Amino acid sequence: MTSLDEPGTTTGSRPVRPRRRRAGTGGRRGVPLPLLLPGLLALAFLLLPLLALLVRAPWRSLPDQLAGAEVWQALQLSLVTATAATAVCLVLGVPLAWLLARTDFPGRGLVRALVTLPLVLPPVVGGVALLLALGRNGVIGQWLDSWFGVTLPFTTAGVVIAEAFVAMPFLVISVEGTLRAADPRYEEAATTLGASRFTAFRRVTLPLIAPGIAAGAVLAWARALGEFGATITFAGNFPGRTQTMPLAVYLALQNDPEAAVSLSLVLLTVSIAVLAGLRNRWTPTS
């Protein structure tokens, strides 16, 4: 005998079918108040400062504020150094991500923890660490100065190094996650056909993980563009040489608050553009 509770059974002459929940309605039914109120409060906490920035922005004088030579000088320097720092992250970070994802060596967990350390390290502490390592009297910097006459602190190259130091973990984490999700059998098949490990990486792995590399590069670029603490500690704040947009905002806030708001709007626009570019990466399509 067939139970009436099973799908496909009949009651009299009419089949009894299990009820289906309408798609998209389950999440809107019975939202617990203890979850709704804190969620709305968190949303307001994140959005209100940005809305205040838009409300208090000097829209009438904004073109004049952004037309100054110092603003465009800081913006140009920020774009150049952020792009250079991203290039450094790509050249060094992609091989590091491959080592963490595809090789097994003693202390790999410790290496991964050290790679992600700049994510939680206060940027000012990172700047101090860079000074102690690459400064004129630093562990490595003293040899660079005496052997090659290279001085990195308080230079444009120092800005690139400081930005790459804080931005590289974003790239490494993104690429490593993509590598772990990619099927390693494609690389193994290429090696069995006679390709070297580097050829398999270049011809097979790189095309597979290209979206992850692109997403990590965009995140690294955005992080480098907004870097402040490590930059001002390691490279200083010299207009035309080391003064990037975040440093210009900090300086303008002390003398001209309206100019600081205008510069902040530029960085906000860039951040929104980055999020829009990564939307397809973070938001699953249905």
C-alpha angles and dihedrals in degrees: 000000000000119000117240089225093066120096114258097028121128134231107205105316099333122084117235112226128189115255116250124213113236112251114254096014100088094074093052097053122093101349106193111244093222087060099038098054097048090044092054090044091053090049091051091046091056099040104039096070090050091047090049089054090054094044095049095041114123094238094170095053095034096102091051092046092053095042094071118114092231092056094052090043091055092043093050092048091049093051093047096046094043090052092047091048090051090052089053090049091051095048094047104023101054094057089045091052090049091052092051094047104037107030133061117214135152113279096017091140091053091049091051090050091050091049091055093044095095087061091068099024114103106252092232089057088051090053091051090049090051090051091052091048104036104019122114089266095031129123092263101011094068090060092046089053098045098040104034104013090239117151116183107177117092093014135106089252087056089057090054092049093048092049093046091050093058097035103047096078090062090057095043094050093048095047094043091053091050091049092052090051093049118089109252091203090083090061091045091051091051092051092049088055090058103269119136120239091256092048090050089050093049099041102032113018100043095055090048095052098036093111091053091048091050092050092047092048092052091049091048091049092051092047091049091049092055098042115128116150101053091040097053091043098047103027104024128216109286116153113241093010111050106354106113126180097273090051090048089052091052092049094045091050089066096048109019116019092184091057089049090054091049092051090047089055090056092053090044090054091051091049092051090049090053092051091048090051092051096043094101089048095055102029115070116226119232 
